[in-house]
Amino acid sequence: MTVRRDFQEPARCRPDLVIGREELFTGARDQLASGGSVLLHGPAGIGKSTVLRALAEEYGAAAHTVLRCSATESESHLPFLALADLLGLVLDEVSPRLPAAQRTALESALTGRGESSLQRDGLALRLAVLSALRALAERGGVLVVADDLQWLDPASAELLGFAARRLEGTPVQLLCAVRTEGTESQEYDRHLRACPPGTLAVRLGALTRTQVAQLLDHRGHGGLPRSTVREIHRTSAGNPLFALELGRALAESPTPPRPGEPLPVPTSLRALVLSRLDMLSVEARRTLLVASAGARPTPALLHAAGRTNAEAECAQAAELGLLATESDAPAVRFAHPLISAALYAEAPAPERRAAHAALSTAASDPIERARHLALASTGADPEVAARLAEAAALARDRGAPSVAAQLGLLAARHTPADGTPSQGERRLQAAEDAITAGELDLARDIAREVLSRTAVPADRVRAWMIVIDSAGHTMAEVDAVFPQALADAGDDPRLLALVHYQLAWRALIVSGDFTEARQAAAHAAELAARGGERRTELLSLAFQAQTETLMGHPEAPRTIKRALKEPQDPRVAWHHNGALSARFRWLVMGDQLTEARATVTGLLREVRRRGSVESEVHFLRGLAETELRAGHCGRALELARDSLRLARDSGIGETASAMLTSLAEASGGDVVRALALAQEAVQHAEEDGDQMYLSRALGALGYAQLVAGDPAGTVRSLRRVRRLELGLGITDPARGRWQGDLAEALVRIGEPAEAQDVIDVSREHALRLGRESVLAVLDRSEALVRAAQGELEAAVAQLTSAQDRLGKLGYGLEEARAAFALARLRGRRPGSPAYDEATRMFRRCRALPWLRQVDEALTAPEREPVPAAADALDALAVLAAMERQVAALVMEGATNREIAARLFISVKTVEATLTRVYRKLGIRSRVDIVRLAAARRAK
């Protein structure tokens, strides 16, 4: 393989670091693996070279020859330079194989000896490049890697395009990258036409916020707050190069930007735009500075801020490509957010303050006016602080808690040391707004700053609560906080109530002790009532009700009523840990799906209006779960994916959302993805020490394994759930609804006795609590036990009843599963509509994985009811019940697969059962079973 010396070092980029490009990378990889060519295109800094190097490293090893060139703008005027890069090192190898005229023209072009040009030696040069590539291809595959095609000198570009269009049928592939600004770019079309026929064009677009966060983390900037990452994503517009440079500048900056200020722009990025800014007039530059300081600048706003010639100055900026030209849009929009950030960063501080001062009177929105007033002011000013606090309250009411947090921090900055409210109180309010917005790291940083500054017990306890809240389900990491919070609370019942409320959560999440959690919540409610702290009392009662509901405690309905009594606190009423949320959980577990859907839909609407991210994630899951119970698998999957997307973006509730999305995927989507999500949820719960969600995650894993056709895996996972819930004190089978799946899987692996035990224990609790849908599912599972024991008529009757009851309760998917089980019992007798009914039900539910199971069952060998075979069974009386059934079917000539289908067990279970049969009867094979039975009958 021939490679230029400067490309012999291994590429630094590995495919696993091509963040956000996984799907595109896979498509390009498949294209190259099939012998095709690839053209990567997109704007500057979008990551084309990164992907190109990764693909070249992976596929270069398989090629016999790799030819590379990487052009630069400064060298684009030098003719044949790119051609020399590509063919210079192989010239001696290919020259002897070229006709004399072609060899002379090519050597002249590459060496510079002579006066070769496209005008003079056009045809000879074109044919020489084509012949050289074909000659190299005769000895093995050739990979041509060309980066920055837009800077190729015109002569090289024309020659390469001529050859590329004529390489079909030869093992020569092109892997190229070119800068383009849009999918309709004429430059992109021109470069694609110059590639081999069938070339795959791959456009690299902007990264999402989550992908930018992953990229920063990979490059050592993972400690940035989420609010900062969000600003990096906005300023970079998802461009990975710009995002990395901004992240590096922030990491190197001794002081972070003030709230409301743009990010510091490093010199490396300023240089991209400042050259064009220097071409503006002084007044036009001032106008653009005012526009960069505004949130939504318009010509009218610029006029109000004193920029009288705004239209002409904006037109001048648009001609230079600094502003986007949109005739139908009133806003003044920068061509890229980085231009605005660089302009602002370059301006001297007095000029920035002057721009903000002008906007503080010109802006029509009171929140914007207050923000600009703060950024135009220096030092403490009680009037400015008061206006900012009012603006923060207005933003909070508008459902913009992130804006409220920024304004609150600005208010604290301008509050005098002896001001009322104090700096600490305003910071704590900002931290609580940050938690509502899902910016947990910002909230935690603010709280720790307050703790380092204040000795006021109320402020300190409030700050400790923020630290605990920001830990989420990783409460084990903040265990040391509780003794300090209790010490700061002293004997004040209001403060003690706050601490004991969090201790209740700790007992549930960390210790996994529902009884202790319930007692701690009840104690917190008593303390709060004694101290007149209604909000904490309501939260504690709601938590107590949730715990009692999950435990199957008889006091749950009474506690929910106490939590719903007036007076209510609106901050609690819509909260995901509030009383309405507890009531929703009670409705779901009590089979009242219609009312549950209406309740959670109203809660979701309200938290979206208020901008509460954690509550939105929670209620999206709740609505998805309700739709899943009702058999609306497609809708459930959409909601679950939305919940997971928001959870990953905010870092809140990822374990729970992965668990719920796994259930939805296994019911209506992709089973492989369901398994991966469930395993992720299990891993996170174990790492976090989260006992509450570990059992739920294992339940999701067991269900996904059942749908995937792995009953043994289901049994392993759900046996763990059974042990965990026994230890936790959870007795309500409607909490996780895993019992029917465990019983079904146990039947499939040949353990009907254990399956019956699971059913009996669960049925006792379901009867006590009136869980009708659980009872119907348990009956469905028990019917499978009976079928495995040969009681087919009883099994059919029990399944028919279970299907009817599940349908009346509105559990569409469970009803369809009962219909499917009936179809498998009855077999495909001529004219039997059983499978048609199951197919119709699963299709109505959009339960794609279950529909695939129906298809597999229809293509499996014909199944008939298991015959009694009394004589044979008498001859084999030494065997256990399952072993006798397997042996009887062997005597009929059934294969292991047919036996598994007829007895609702796995093939592996059949094989294991036959091994036990052989051992008990002292025989070696299936044939010996038939012979032994025949011999005994002959006697």
Secondary structure, DSSP 8 states (H G I E B T S, - for coil): ----GGG-S--S--GGG-TT-HHHHHHHHHHHHTT--EEEEESTTSSHHHHHHHHHHHHHTTSSEEEEEE--GGGTTSTTHHHHHHHGGGHHHHGGGS-HHHHHHHHHHHH--S---HHHHHHHHHHHHHHHHHHHHTTS-EEEEEE-GGGS-HHHHHHHHHHHTT-TTSSEEEEEEEE-SSTT-HHHHHHHHTS-TT-EEEE-----HHHHHHHHHHTT-TTS-HHHHHHHHHHHTT-HHHHHHHHHHHHH-SS---TT------HHHHHHHHHHHTTS-HHHHHHHHHHHHSSS--HHHHHHTT-TTHHHHHHHHHHTTSB---TT--S--BSSHHHHHHHHHHS-HHHHHHHHHHHHHH-SSHHHHHHHHHHH--S--HHHHHHHHHHHHHHHHTT-HHHHHHHHHHHHHHS-TT-SS-HHHHHHHHHHHHHHTT-HHHHHHHHHHHHHH---HHHHHHHHHHHHHHHTT-GGGGTTHHHHHHHHHTT-HHHHHHHHHHHHHHIIIII--HHHHHHHHHHHHHHHHHHT-HHHHHHHHHHHHHHHHHHT-TTHHHHHHHHT-SS--HHHHTSTTSHHHHHHHHHHHTT-HHHHHHHHHHHHHHHHHHT-HHHHHHHHHHHHHHHHHTT-HHHHHHHHHHHHHHHHHHTSSHHHHHHHHHHHHHHHS-HHHHHHHHHHHHHHHHHHT-HHHHHHHHHHHHHHHHHTT-HHHHHHHHHHHHHHHHHHT---TTTT--HHHHHHHHHHTT-HHHHHHHHHHHHHHHHHHT-HHHHHHHHHHHHHHHHHTT-HHHHHHHHHHHHHHHHHHT-HHHHHHHHHHHHHHH---TT--HHHHHHHHHHHHT-HHHHHHHHHHHHS---------HHHHHHTTTS-HHHHHHHHHHHTT--HHHHHHHHT--HHHHHHHHHHHHHHHT--SHHHHHHHHHHHHH-
